[in-house]
Amino acid sequence: MTQVLLPAAIDNYAETYTTAESEALAQLNRETHLKIELPVMLSGKLQGTLLQMISCMIKPRCVLEIGTYTGYSAICLAKGLAQGGHLHTIDINEELQDMCFRYFCKAGLENNITQHIGKAAEIIPNINEQFDLVFIDADKQNYHLYYDMVFDKVPVGGFILADNVLYNGEVVWPDAEQSKNAKAMHAYNEKIKADKRVEHILLPVRDGLMLVRKIEN
Ligand SMILES: C[S@@+](CC[C@H](N)C(=O)[O-])C[C@H]1O[C@@H](n2cnc3c(N)ncnc32)[C@H](O)[C@@H]1O
């Protein structure tokens, strides 16, 4: 499960020299840690700020997020939307829907974000949009499937970002010692490396982010 791969002192130092969370994100971070199972899933300040920066650089008209959880990364990504832009976010867990909406309102982004509840593989084909940016952060076994499902919905020049691609560092362990999810992440990284239609960089931030830019159809 998601860990910080950097030594704690370096991670704290990086957070210290990163812009403070907005009030809405700080409250959401706190409430998630106090009340919700598996708060380690939340992107957090360092990764969240990076997501926001990436989105601000791209200024996407439309974003797809796969894996909402409590809405932290959705808010970060939505902050970079072009004027009138929209973010679609999908999660299988309906229990967190109201909490997410409460924080989307606190962040002033409720009109820019649509929540979809259900299995991502069933919902993606029904969102009839082109996505300038896709963030994959859900069940690890299906990353390869989500990549294939969104590829034609991303224009040339668009981006596909995936979280947890280092899977707590397990991707470099001997094959026999890797968990099923680490193997899935390694397979995803290999798939990206072999795909000549994209440029890519694996950023060793938090649990590893694979940033892909589509260069041909
Ligand atoms: C790591 S969390 C997302 C964290 C969030 N993006 C953030 O950074 O704050 C993964 C989420 O994926 C959701 N999920 C798992 N399997 C899914 C599926 N098949 N379809 C849609 N969502 C799924 C889980 O319910 C969970 O909320």
Ligand as a Chemical Component Dictionary entry (heavy atoms), coordinates in Angstrom:
data_LIG
# 
_chem_comp.id                   LIG 
_chem_comp.type                 NON-POLYMER 
_chem_comp.pdbx_formal_charge   0 
_chem_comp.three_letter_code    LIG 
# 
loop_
_chem_comp_atom.comp_id 
_chem_comp_atom.atom_id 
_chem_comp_atom.alt_atom_id 
_chem_comp_atom.type_symbol 
_chem_comp_atom.charge 
_chem_comp_atom.model_Cartn_x 
_chem_comp_atom.model_Cartn_y 
_chem_comp_atom.model_Cartn_z 
_chem_comp_atom.pdbx_ordinal 
LIG C1  C1  C 0  -5.958  5.410  -3.766  1  
LIG S1  S1  S 1  -7.653  5.746  -3.635  2  
LIG C2  C2  C 0  -7.821  7.264  -4.545  3  
LIG C3  C3  C 0  -7.148  8.416  -3.844  4  
LIG C4  C4  C 0  -7.437  9.774  -4.417  5  
LIG N1  N1  N 0  -7.208  9.818  -5.838  6  
LIG C5  C5  C 0  -6.552  10.796 -3.750  7  
LIG O1  O1  O 0  -5.433  10.992 -4.215  8  
LIG O2  O2  O -1 -6.949  11.372 -2.733  9  
LIG C6  C6  C 0  -8.364  4.545  -4.696  10 
LIG C7  C7  C 0  -9.852  4.627  -4.875  11 
LIG O3  O3  O 0  -10.193 3.784  -5.977  12 
LIG C8  C8  C 0  -11.482 3.254  -5.740  13 
LIG N2  N2  N 0  -11.668 2.056  -6.578  14 
LIG C9  C9  C 0  -11.156 0.824  -6.405  15 
LIG N3  N3  N 0  -11.559 -0.002 -7.387  16 
LIG C10 C10 C 0  -12.328 0.726  -8.225  17 
LIG C11 C11 C 0  -13.037 0.431  -9.426  18 
LIG N4  N4  N 0  -13.023 -0.781 -9.969  19 
LIG N5  N5  N 0  -13.730 1.431  -10.012 20 
LIG C12 C12 C 0  -13.758 2.681  -9.464  21 
LIG N6  N6  N 0  -13.108 3.008  -8.325  22 
LIG C13 C13 C 0  -12.405 2.046  -7.705  23 
LIG C14 C14 C 0  -11.496 2.951  -4.239  24 
LIG O4  O4  O 0  -12.826 2.897  -3.748  25 
LIG C15 C15 C 0  -10.672 4.123  -3.680  26 
LIG O5  O5  O 0  -11.498 5.162  -3.186  27 
# 
loop_
_chem_comp_bond.comp_id 
_chem_comp_bond.atom_id_1 
_chem_comp_bond.atom_id_2 
_chem_comp_bond.value_order 
_chem_comp_bond.pdbx_ordinal 
LIG C1  S1  SING 1  
LIG S1  C2  SING 2  
LIG S1  C6  SING 3  
LIG C2  C3  SING 4  
LIG C3  C4  SING 5  
LIG C4  N1  SING 6  
LIG C4  C5  SING 7  
LIG C5  O1  DOUB 8  
LIG C5  O2  SING 9  
LIG C6  C7  SING 10 
LIG C7  O3  SING 11 
LIG C7  C15 SING 12 
LIG O3  C8  SING 13 
LIG C8  N2  SING 14 
LIG C8  C14 SING 15 
LIG N2  C9  SING 16 
LIG N2  C13 SING 17 
LIG C9  N3  DOUB 18 
LIG N3  C10 SING 19 
LIG C10 C11 SING 20 
LIG C10 C13 DOUB 21 
LIG C11 N4  SING 22 
LIG C11 N5  DOUB 23 
LIG N5  C12 SING 24 
LIG C12 N6  DOUB 25 
LIG N6  C13 SING 26 
LIG C14 O4  SING 27 
LIG C14 C15 SING 28 
LIG C15 O5  SING 29 
# 
